[in-house]
Amino acid sequence: MNSEQTPRINSTMLENFINRTIRMVGKVLELRGETATVDSAGSALIHMASNTHWAIGHYVEVVAKVQQDLSLKVLMSLDLGTDVDMNAYEALVDANHKFKEIFYDQ
């Protein structure tokens, strides 16, 4: 089985993953048409699919491709609701990159 790797990141790491598929959790700050601003240790602009239904104040997990302008093009997303421990997520991101050989190829 050959599945695409999706390293977990936050918005501070976007420039290291241009043209790659990633996984990110963040809080929806703003919705405007088919774009959203999400906070994940900083703001990220996300281009949503037309059938996406997010709510401001909710946390979402996205699998997305990082664009040249550091925005994200969503491939898949999941609304996680309003109760997410972002400190735990940041610890997971740190572990994901500290032990990257376990999680993804460099």
N, C-alpha and C positions, 0 to 999 in steps of 0.2 A: 504494500500500500504506500503510495507516494502522496503525502499531503503537504500542502504549503505551510511553511513555518510562519508563525505570527508572534514575534516577540512582543511582550508587554512593555509599553513605554508610557511616558507622560509627555506633555507638550514641550518640555525643555529638551527633549531628545529628538525632535522631528528632523532636524537637519542631518542627523546621522542615518536616517532611514529613507531618504528620497528615493522614489520609485520602488519602494518595498512595501509589502503588506504587513501591517502591524495590528496590535490589539490595544485598545486604550479605554479606560474608564474615566468619566468626568461628569460634572454637574452641568445641566443645560442652563445657560444664562440668558440666551436670547434666541428667538426663532424669527426668521424673516424669509418667507417663501420656502424655497428648498435648501436654505442654508441655516446653520445654527452656530452659535458661539458656545463652546463648552469649556469649563474650567477643569484642567487636570494639571495642577502645579503651574498654572499659567493658562492663558487663553489659546484656544485652537478654533480655527474656522473649519466647519464641516459641511460638505456638500452631501445632502441626504438624498435618498431615493424618493421618487414622487409619492410612494405609498407609505412613507414613514410618518408615524404619529407619536411625536415626543411631546412632553409637557415641561414648561419652565419650572425649575426647581427639582426636577427628577434627575437621577443619575442614569447614565446609559453606558453600555459597553458597546464599542464599535470594533468591527474588523474592517480595516480601511487601507487604501493605498495612499501613501504620502506623495503629494504632488510637488512639482518644482518650486511652487510658491509657498510651500510648507502647509498648505491646506490639506484636508483629508477627503477622499472620495469614498463614501461608505459602500462596502460590499455586503455587509450584514450588520444588524444592530439589535440590541436587546434593552428594553426599558427595565431598569433595576429598582425603580421606585424612589422613595425619598430617604431611605435609611441605609446609607452605605458608609462604612468606616474607611475614609480615604487614607488614614494613617496606615491601616493594614494593607491597602492597595499599594501605597508607596513602598512599604517593606517588601511586598511581593515583586514590585518593579526592581528594587535594589537587588534582591536575590536573583532575579532573572538575568541581570547583567553581571553580577559578581560571579555567577556560575554559568555563564552563557553556553559553555560546551554541553551542558545538560539540556538547555532549552532551545538553542538555535545555532546555526553555523554563522561564523562571522563574515 
